Amino acid sequence: MLDKVYDVFARKDRGDQLVHIGYVDAMDDETAKVHAWTTYDEERWFEMCVVERTAIVPVNRDDGPFAKARRAAHHD
Amino acid sequence: MTDVLDVDSLPAVDRRALERLILTLADSKRLMGIRYSDWLLGAPSIETGIATSSMAQDEWGHARLVYAMLKDLDIDPVAVEHDRSPEEYASIGALDQEMPDWAALVAAMVLVDGALTTALASFAEGTFESARGRVPKMLAEEEFHASLGTAWYRRLARSEGDARRLLIEATEAMLPDVLAWLGADDGPARAVANAGVIGPADELLAAFRDRVRDVVALADIDVDRATATTGWDEARGRTPGHPDEHAVERVRGDKNRALFVE
């Protein structure tokens, strides 16, 4: 329904590792930002960002969600 | 920096004008929250439902902060929040009825929430100290509301069939009330503008039109040609009518009254 999958990354405090905290479905970058911020609001994040899943380049696996998303995008 | 308004030295008529402005902003925020809350479970996706839930919380938080500004006028906000009848509410007329479909809520996000943000942005830059301090955080939170509203408006406007038709109908239904509210140029509106509390009606209308012009144009609606609702209730600062009884019961928290603690 919402077209795209975005992976969500965040760090709780300045200097923390940026970690993958989940994903959201969204129409575009702007709605992905809103969905990520409102869905993963259990912490007061110092920094949060979203990445469209098809933009992630898998390095060592071709059977995970990132590889599948990339293959599907390239077949469109 | 603009001078700070000395509320205590305001003439009575100007105090009532400031009270009306605070009430219409706070009541509209609270009703906007109710209308968002109706879609927690009916939105088009889980993420969108979570977003409307968050936006409902934002609006209620904003309303609470704006009601609290009444203390500057020696008015008890608790009684105002919990003891008024629907006929006393000063919320924007476009919020009087529940949103019948998702397209109507999207139109309200862009038009009603957009009008409130336009007014609050001006309020934050005015002479009323409480607004200067409390409103900027609200405006930051409203950026997410605007992003979601614009994205959905774009999507529905570009769709075919019922979704686009419903969006156009909702926009045409809401716009006149919003224009009447922002464009009010009666005595109380001029009083708060003259005191530097908020911009004059023409300035607010121009800012609103700039904000939504390109968005509603996607539905072939020209905000510069749209006309305001005729009829005006000067006492409340809104068009005639009132929010539905059920919404106000929820706003007041009637069901929880027995447990009410402040």
Interface residues (C-beta under 8 A of the other chain):
Chain A: M1 L2 V24 D25 A26 M27 D28 E30 T31 K33 V34 H35 W37 T38 T39 D41
Chain B: P44 S45 I46 E47 T48 I50 A51 S53 S54 M55 F144 S147 L148 T150 A151 W152 R155
